[in-house]
Amino acid sequence: MRVPERITAQPAPEGDVRAGIVVDRLSHHYVNPQTGESVHALDDVSLSIDEHECVTVVGPSGCGKSTLLKAVAGLIRPTTGTITSGGHQVRGPARDRGVVFQELAILPWRTVRRNIGHGLELQKVPRREREERVAYFVELMGLSGFEDNYPHELSGGMKQRVAVARTWAADPDVILMDEPFAAVDAQTRLTLQEELLRISLTESKTMLFITHNVEEAVFLGDRVVVMSRRPGRIKEIVPVPASRSERDLAALSDSGSRSAGVAAVIDRVLKLVRAEV
């Protein structure tokens, strides 16, 4: 199938729109609405994500992983520090950053086809170009034959494929994913991981992926960021030796098939996380 032309985003007011993400000395406090307690979620976090790089983030519950992603998305304003995307400062949500949350955000009154094309409609992409890109992602995400189904007619895994496809189809420069596969069963999760790996190689993007699953983090990431317990700090950044193009599902699901380098990374990250629990 012919890959449609990349949709050209509106130019940013300044900076290089294709640069990656830079988080500089970010700290964040918020007030727990239930207890009134002040929570120190993140402390002095600095991180650079290169263009087209996939960085995964793991750490104990409550360490601020999701807070970090929401700050990069522009959904919250950090107490101190700065974030830049494409060379310009993040001040709120924008088209250059697409988000996939754990909670499904697809529209129940729209079919698979129209859900995937929703962002393109908002961008007023011409109909023919929009239909071509939707068809491309339907095929890429294994949704062929379900284009006219509604969300209530789909399994949980297929709904999440639609959510992922909709975000990628809108063609942001940066993809932010907050535990997108946490709610599906183990076998579906493995399949979605492999499909996301494939799509990340086909549609090269800058990606920040939050997860509790160490094996998932190593399978998908070029580097794995390990966070400390709250207040979340970067404890260590562990590079993954094998390129994403060399990985496969068997190496993820079967410990005996893993290379010594990947097995060592998984072991290292597990030890770092366990030390914080």
Secondary structure, DSSP 8 states (H G I E B T S, - for coil): ------------SSS-TT--EEEEEEEEEEE-TTT--EEEEEEEEEEEE-TT-EEEEE-STTSSHHHHHHHHHTSS--SEEEEEETTEE--S--TTEEEE-SS----TTS-HHHHHTHHHHHTT--HHHHHHHHHHHHHHTT-TT-TT--GGGS-HHHHHHHHHHHHHHT--SEEEEESTTTTS-HHHHHHHHHHHHHHHHHS--EEEEE-S-HHHHHHH-SEEEEE-SSSB-EEEEEE-SS-GGG--HHHHH-GGGS-HHHHHHHHHHHHHHHTT-
